[in-house]
Amino acid sequence: MAMPITALKLPAALEEFVASQVREGAYRSREAAIVAAVLHQKRRAEQLAWLRSEVQKGLDSGLADELDINRVIRRGRRRLAARARRARS
């Protein structure tokens, strides 16, 4: 499948950065470097969208219950003890 050709003019500093990456062997061509940058940005945008969605779910879930730290510690100790029992058997 042929890829569409897109002309892209970069500012001089970015053009030099891309060229240096190709010279150093990080990418086989200018196009490969630019494709990698766009894919990176796409993944970053997808991760950010997921994170925003998760934050919104948390906000939509309502206020948190009050934290009882002693209850958390007791639960942790029970879990640790159970894990130790399983390891011995």
Secondary structure, 3 states (H helix, E strand, C coil): CCCCCCCCCCCHHHHHHHHHHHHCCCCCCHHHHHHHHHHHHHHHHHHHHHHHHHHHHHHHCCCCCCCCHHHHHHHHHHHHHHHHHHHHC
